């Protein structure tokens, strides 16, 4: 049976995926990690969970998250990040600058790539760095 919660792709398949395809899955991974972090943090109402999630997954917040983890990336991760940053999405939300959106896409690309490689420990380590600067 196919494991849809922990899909894995080999390096050849990952190498053929576009940065925007990786960002598509990475967006979901990042949001799920954020939702998990918030649910376990004690926020209880659906409204407060939703409001906080939206605030933390928007492009400006992801830009700051990317800045926090950039110095920690190895060469291969940096290459994936650059690939995502250089992607050319068709639209950019009005709430984000071009730079913010490029870095948000890069972060999502990296998270998608790590997820599809099955590198969950690395995802958790990078996400821990991102969340350490969250206000309580």
Buried (B, 14 or more C-beta within 10 A) or exposed (E): EEEEEEEEBEEEEBEEBEBBBBBBBBBBBBBEBBBEBBEEEEBEEEEEBEEBBEEBBBBBBBBBBBEBBBEEBEEEBEEBBBBBBEBEEEEBEEEBEEEBBBBBBBBBBBBBBBBBBEBEEBBEEBBEEBBEEBEE
